[in-house]
Amino acid sequence: MDRYEVEGHEVHDGEAKPTGTGAHVFVPKRWIGATVKIVRTSEPDPSDDE
């Protein structure tokens, strides 16, 4: 696993959920308009590729 150092204001743990041909991660509504960075912290579950 790589290590990244990111300066920021807040951390939100979530799970990528399938949508269309991609995936979404929902964040708190108060983050609307903010710049965010998403870091994958685990391997995807291949059984989810249905």
ChimeraX attribute file (.defattr): number of C-alpha atoms within 10 A of each C-alpha:
attribute: neighborCount
match mode: 1-to-1
recipient: residues
	/A:1	6
	/A:2	4
	/A:3	6
	/A:4	6
	/A:5	5
	/A:6	7
	/A:7	5
	/A:8	9
	/A:9	5
	/A:10	7
	/A:11	9
	/A:12	8
	/A:13	9
	/A:14	11
	/A:15	10
	/A:16	12
	/A:17	11
	/A:18	12
	/A:19	8
	/A:20	6
	/A:21	5
	/A:22	8
	/A:23	11
	/A:24	12
	/A:25	11
	/A:26	12
	/A:27	13
	/A:28	7
	/A:29	7
	/A:30	7
	/A:31	10
	/A:32	9
	/A:33	7
	/A:34	6
	/A:35	7
	/A:36	11
	/A:37	7
	/A:38	9
	/A:39	6
	/A:40	8
	/A:41	10
	/A:42	7
	/A:43	7
	/A:44	10
	/A:45	7
	/A:46	7
	/A:47	6
	/A:48	8
	/A:49	7
	/A:50	4
